[in-house]
Structures are given as C-alpha cells and as structure tokens.
C-alpha cells in the first residue's frame, strides 16, 4: 500500500467504522492526468448509493482538514462488489466456506492462480479445497491477491 493510501486509511477508517461500515480497501492512483482516491466499503446488509454518499461526505471533511494528499484528486466511495478482495487476516476466517480465487507473487507447484473453497487461515497458511478435492495450504505472504468468487444464488 502506498504511503498516501496508508495515511488516508488511518484517517478515515475510524470514521467509517463509527458509521457502522467496514473499510475494505483504499486505492490511490493516477489515471492520465487525474489522481483518484477510492475507498471501498462494505456492511453485512450490503452497500447502497446512499451509503456511499453518506461516507463520502463524512470522510471528505476530515481529508480536507488533515490534507494528506498534496494535490487535487477525485474521491470515490463504492462497494467492493461481489468478488470483494480479502485483505485482512480476519477476512480469511470470516468468509470460510466461500469460493475464492487466490493469486501468488511467484509460481507455487508450477502455477500462480488457485481456486477453491476457503477453509480458513491457520497461522501463516491459507487453506483451500480445490474442485478436485485436493486440500492446498498456501503461505499468506505469498498471496498477491485474494478475492471471493461470484456464486450465483440458487433459486
């Protein structure tokens, strides 16, 4: 995480949590000539446009006051989506039983992409059960990205 994103997270996370939401991720990037600060929020009930607007208004006041970004930028607040990233160790326990896609920094056993049912985090190892019935243990520090996999609801 960039130094700016980290500073923003420290500033806004307490505000967002006090409002009853979870800060899933902070993204600070340049696209063309513009800079964007994106905050991804979630809650057990899901996220609506009203939720995003409410959080945006609450955090922009603090961001303007503290001014952690030295130039102009666009603030965007949104849901992480159905394939939300798993960022915190607690996410790997919270979403136990759900299907996930994991990518590693370097190949492990000849591949970098793994899919399966999340069995949880134990120590430094993330455990998944592949569709073929194989249980894999992947070191947490080797995972470059972890996301929930979209599962259509059964009628």
N, C-alpha and C positions, 0 to 999 in steps of 0.2 A: 504494500500500500504506500502511496506517495506521502511525503511529509505533509502536504496540504490536506490530503484526504484524511490522514490520521488526526490532524489538528481539528478539522471540521467534525469528525466523529466524536472526539472528546467534548466538543462544544454542544453538539445537537443531540447526542444520544440520551442524556438525562431529560431533556425537554420532551423528546419523542416518547420515552418510556413513561414519563409522568402523565402523558396524554393517553396511555393505555395501548401504545403500539410498540412494535419491535423494529429497531433499525437493522435491516438485513445486510445492507451493503452501502458503501459510499464510493462513488466513482467521480474522479476529477480528470477531465481530458480536454484536449484541444481538437477541434474538428474544423479544418480550414482555418479561418481567421478568428473563430469564436472559441471561447472556453465554456465548458459546461460542468456544472456540479450537479450530479444526480444522486438523489437519496432514494433508496428502495426500502419501503416499509411494509410491514405485514401485521396481521392480527388473526386470532383464531376464527373470527367471523368473516375474514377476507377484507379487501380494501376497496372502497368506492372513490369516485371522483371527489366527493365532499371531504372524505378523509384526507386525500392528498392536498386539497386546498387548505384545510384546517392546519395541517402540519407545515405546509409551505409558509403560511402567514406567521405561525409561531416561531419557526426557526429563522426566517429572514430578518426578524428584528434583532435576534442575538448575533447573527452573522454580520449584519451592518454595524452593530455596536463593537464587536470584537475585531472585525475586519481581517480574517486570516488569509484572505486571497488578495494579492497586491494589485489586481487589475479587474476590469469588469468581466462578468460571467453571467450565464443564464442558469437559474436554479430550476431543476425539475424534480418533482417528487412523484413517485409511482410505485405500483405493486411490483414485486419481483417476478410475477407471472406464475403459471402452473408448474414450470420447470425451474423453480427457485433454486438459487445456489445454497449449498451447505457450507457455511463459513466458519462457524464456531464449533468447538468440540461438542457442545450441548446439542447442536443440530443433528449430529450423528446418532444420538440417543433418542431425541425427540421424534425423528422420522423412521425409527426402527420398524421394519416390516414393509416399508415402501420401496418401490423400484427406483434405482439410481443409475446414473452414468458417472463414472469416475475417469479422469484422465491423469496420467502421471507425467512428470517432467522428463523422465527418460524411460526407455522400454524396460518392462519387467516381464520376464519369460517371453520376450520377443514381441510384446505389444504394449501400447500406451493407453488404449481405451478398454474399459471394463464395464459391463452392465450386469445388473442382478438385483436381488432383494437385499436391502440393507439389514444386516444382523446386528450392527452396533459398533461402538468404539470400545476397545479394551486396551488400556494403557496407551501405547502409541500406534496400535494397529486397528485399521478399519476392516471389518469383516463383511463380506457379501456372499450370497449364494447365487451362483450363475444359473441361467435357464437349464443348463445341462446337469444341474445337481452338484456341481463342484463348489466347495467352500474355499474362498480365497481370503487371504489376510494381506492387506496392503499397508505398508508403513504410512502413517498420516503425513509425515514430512515429504514424502514422495508424490503426494497428490497435488497436481497443479489446479484442478477444478473438480468440483463435485456438485452434481445437480440432481434434483428429483426428476424422474422420468414421467412424462404425461401418461396417465392411466385413464382412459375413458370410463365413465360411470356405467355400471351395468344396470339395465332397466329391469 
